[in-house]
């Protein structure tokens, strides 16, 4: 079996690409294809993270689904159903007002016709669930629905966004601030596969549109250290697993597909900002498969598709084709085999060496223009 559990790498970096240098290494954006190729490092990481970022912030609904989603796909459907049943039993059919622990209030209600549960926070302040030294301020609306087929989630409404602030208990100093207005859904496969005594769901689809911003402040001096904003337009991710391993009930092969528009703005360093557009008719696709290479267990990865990028380092459209699957052993962090070709506004070939290094052939003319001892040094790693 793979070293990383399915539920872990499902939410990590499904569509990152082995593209190197340029922005990461300080090369000038006009220095050739190698520099331009670099602009797409971790682009898909950001887009995929946006989906999960939005979900995890919606604590009323999506947190329950997201935390258990990987395990649900790995066969623990009965556990998921039990959780959803507990959520449903706690919902109230008429709007009910509650005082918050420190100040303010919130109203919750469940619409039995639509199946939507709504919480409206009104300057609600309560101790932080994870840290007794902190308190949380909430204002605005969160809503969503949950069933055994999946769940929906939304922050904000026609009256404005959902706002959540984390403050120090001692002096009200702002630690973090999250402002969001988005809506999304996660749908599980209707078909279940038997795995021992379990019934396994092996696919899901999720989509989200909207905006969110996040600010974080340094503990000692209160200076702003993170100031990011994201915009998502019909950003979609689908995941399909193969028939599961009968011992673990985890799939031995997983395919990801991602499309839509996404932008990430770094208000502290504009050079880190990027926008991405992936056409739904030509999505980025990646496949993970359990494999053995030279007697070592690991995972074999392919990534293919077309992506349009706008960033400080590069603006253009590139197409990725995996000509040799990228193999990483269960013991190593860097791939020891694999080749990805890049065409379009940039042409390059990226090759992983048997020692974990990376070679870059700018222009794909047969000559190595850049060489790195490891994928970490190169700035990219599947």
JOMOBEL-V845653 format. One record per pair of residues at least 24 apart in sequence whose C-alpha atoms are under 7 Angstrom apart, sorted by the first residue. I is the first residue (numbers start at 1). GAP is how many residues later the second one is. D is the distance in whole Angstrom. If there is no record, write none. Layout:
# JOMOBEL-V845653
I/GAP/D
I/GAP/D
This chain:
# JOMOBEL-V845653
2/288/7
2/296/6
2/297/7
2/328/6
3/327/5
6/64/6
6/244/7
7/63/4
7/64/6
10/60/7
13/32/5
14/242/7
14/272/7
15/29/5
15/30/6
15/271/6
16/26/5
16/27/7
16/28/5
16/29/5
16/366/7
17/24/6
17/25/7
17/365/7
18/362/5
18/363/6
18/364/7
19/361/6
20/358/6
20/359/6
20/360/6
21/357/6
21/358/7
23/290/6
24/355/7
29/284/5
29/285/7
33/313/5
33/314/6
33/315/7
33/329/6
33/330/7
34/328/6
36/277/6
36/278/5
36/310/7
37/309/6
39/272/7
39/274/6
39/275/6
41/339/7
47/215/6
51/157/7
58/95/7
58/97/7
61/83/6
61/92/6
62/91/6
72/129/7
73/127/6
73/128/5
73/129/5
73/130/7
74/126/6
74/175/6
74/176/5
75/123/6
75/124/6
75/125/4
75/126/6
75/174/6
77/122/7
77/123/7
81/67/6
84/62/7
84/63/6
100/24/6
100/25/6
100/26/6
101/24/7
101/25/5
102/24/5
115/30/6
116/27/7
116/28/5
116/29/5
117/26/6
117/27/5
117/28/6
118/24/6
118/25/4
118/26/7
119/24/6
133/35/6
133/36/5
134/32/7
134/33/6
134/34/5
134/35/5
135/31/6
135/32/5
135/33/6
135/34/6
136/28/7
136/29/6
136/30/5
136/31/6
137/27/6
137/28/5
137/29/6
138/25/6
138/26/5
138/27/7
139/24/5
139/25/7
149/38/6
149/39/5
149/41/7
150/36/5
150/37/4
150/38/5
151/34/6
151/35/5
151/36/7
152/32/6
152/33/4
152/34/6
153/30/6
153/31/5
153/32/6
154/28/6
154/29/4
154/30/6
155/25/6
155/26/5
155/27/5
155/28/6
156/24/7
156/25/5
156/26/7
174/43/7
175/41/6
175/42/5
176/39/5
176/40/4
176/41/6
177/37/6
177/38/5
177/39/7
178/35/6
178/36/5
178/37/7
179/33/6
179/34/5
179/35/7
180/31/6
180/32/4
180/33/6
181/29/6
181/30/5
181/31/6
182/27/6
182/28/4
182/29/6
183/25/6
183/26/6
183/27/6
184/24/4
184/25/6
195/51/6
195/54/6
196/50/7
202/38/6
202/39/5
202/40/7
203/36/5
203/37/4
203/38/6
204/34/6
204/35/5
204/36/7
205/32/6
205/33/4
205/34/6
206/30/6
206/31/5
206/32/6
207/27/6
207/28/5
207/29/4
207/30/6
208/24/7
208/26/6
208/27/5
208/28/7
209/24/5
209/25/5
209/26/6
227/39/6
227/40/5
227/41/6
228/37/6
228/38/5
228/39/6
229/35/6
229/36/5
229/37/7
230/33/6
230/34/5
230/35/6
231/31/6
231/32/5
231/33/7
232/29/6
232/30/5
232/31/7
233/27/6
233/28/5
233/29/6
234/26/5
234/27/7
235/24/6
235/25/4
235/26/6
235/27/7
236/24/6
252/37/6
252/38/6
253/35/6
253/36/4
253/37/6
254/33/6
254/34/5
254/35/7
255/31/6
255/32/4
255/33/6
256/29/6
256/30/5
256/31/6
257/26/6
257/27/6
257/28/4
257/29/7
258/25/5
258/26/5
258/27/7
259/24/5
259/25/7
271/41/5
273/38/6
274/36/6
274/37/5
275/34/6
275/35/5
275/36/7
276/31/7
276/32/6
276/33/5
276/34/7
277/30/6
277/31/5
277/32/7
278/28/7
278/29/5
278/30/6
282/24/6
296/33/6
297/32/6
297/33/6
298/29/7
298/30/5
298/31/4
298/32/5
299/28/6
299/29/6
299/30/6
300/25/6
300/26/5
300/27/4
300/28/7
301/24/5
301/25/5
301/26/6
302/24/6
316/29/6
317/27/6
317/28/6
318/24/6
318/25/6
318/26/5
318/27/6
318/28/6
319/24/5
319/25/6
334/40/7
334/41/6
334/47/6
